[in-house]
Amino acid sequence: MANILKRIDAAVLLTEKGEHLRALTEFLEIYGTDEAPPLNTAKAANGLSFFGLSLALVQKKYKTAIDLCKRALDLEFYNGDHYANLTRVYMAMGNRKKAIETAEAGLKVLPDHDALIKVRRELGVRSRPSVPFLDRAHPINVSLGQARHAKKVTEMAPKKKR
């Protein structure tokens, strides 16, 4: 059992380093055996959360990844890494609204958690719609928003010397 726990720690480290394919391979070997750790302990929660993140980023299996991260949150709701990982899964699948909700929920529990603060900053803040009384998805707001964004990008681009 101690060997399995060391392997979980090693796979978590690989995930934190961004080596998601190697981490996923390791997680699949750990949880796909008869010697898999019980899925109701704190150590299992940590492994499940990072397993979910790697699964989402490598194999794009978002439903399973979300289930794994939520299971980790059920076991350890006070661990900010689980909220951050679930937020990253939602970001990877393109669900910005759920990502923000998850990050905000985590920050309510752990307002000083570095990974949560970082992932929330990555999400950014949306600008107000150009025409506030129209829906954000209205074609006028979409085209004006795209024009505003394009202008902002060109203003931030470095000027070429002649």
N, C-alpha and C positions, 0 to 999 in steps of 0.2 A: 504494500500500500504506500509506503514511503517513497518508493521509486516512482509510482504513478503521480504522486503529489509534486515531486521534483520535475517530472515531465510537463505537468500542467503549468508550473512556474516558468519553465523554459519556453513553452508555447506562448504564454502571456507576454514574455519579454520579446519574442519574435514579432508578435502583433504590435507591441508598442514601438518597435523599431521600424515598422512598416513592411515587414517581410511576411505579408499575409498568406501567400501561397505555401510557404514552408510551415507557417503556424497552422494553417488549415490542415495540411497533411498530418502534422503531429496530433492535432485535436481529433481528427478522424481515427487515427490509430489508438488514441487513448479511449475515446468513448465508443469505439466500435468493437471492443473486446469484452470478454467475460469478466475481466479484472477492472472494468470501469468503476470509478469511484461512485459512491452513492450520490444521487442528485438532490439531496436535501441538506447539504452542509455548506458552510461559508466558503470553503475551498472549492466546492463544486460550483457555487454561484460565480466566483471569479472566473473560473474556467469557462462556464457556459456563456457569460457575457462576452468574453473575448472570442470565443468560438463563433458566436452569432455574428460579431462584427466581421471576422475573417470570411465566414460563409457568405455574407452579403456582398463583400467587396470582390471576392474571387469568383464565386459561382452564381452570384445574383439570385440566390434563393432567399428572397426577402421575407416571405411568410415564416419560414422556419427560423430565420435569423431573429425576427421580431419575437417569436415565441421563446427562443432561448434567452434573449435579453430580458424579456418580461419575467421569465422564470427566475433569473438571477435577481431582479428587483424584488420579487416576492420573497426571496430568501434573505436579501440584504438591502432593504430600502434606504439605508443610511450610507451606502457606498456610492459616491459620486461618479466613479468610473462606469458603473452600470448605466446611469442616466446618460453619460457622455457617449457610451457605445451605442445605446439605443437611438440617441439623437443622430449619430453618424450613419446608422443604418437607414433611418428615415431620409437623411440627406442623400444617401446613395441611391435610394429609390425615387428621389425627386419629390417627396412629400414634405415640403418646407413647413407647412402649417403644423403637422404632427411633430416635426423636428423642434420647432420653436416651443410648442406646448410641453414637450418632454424636457427640454433644457430649462424652461421656466419652472417646471415642477421640481426638478432637481435643485435648482438654485434656491427655491423656497426652503428645502430641507437642509442644503449645504451651501450657504451663500458665499463662502470663501474657497470653494473647491477649484483649484487651478484648471483642471481639464474641462470642467463645466464652463468656467468663465471663458476659456479659450474657444470652445466649440460654439458658445453663444455669440461671441464676437465674430466668428467666421460666418455665422448666419446673417449678421448685419441687421440694419433697420431699413424697411421699405420706405420710400418717399411717398408722400401723399399723392393721390391721383391728381392729374392735371386739372380735371374738371370734377370737383368733389361730389357733386350731386348725381353724377353718372356712376354706374358700376365700374369697378376696377377693370373688368374684362371687356368693357364697351370699346368698340373699335376706335373711337375718338381718343379715349384715354390710353389705349394701347399705342397708337401711332404717336401721340404727343409724348408719351413716356419714352418711347424708343428714340425720338428726336432729342429729348432732354438728355438721355443717357449718351447718345452719340456725341452731343456737344460737350458733355462733361469729359468724355474719353479724349477728345481732340484737345481740349484745354489742358489736360494733364499730361499729354504726350510731350516728350522733350522737343524743343524747337531745333530745327536743322540750321546750321550755320551756312552761309552762302560764301 
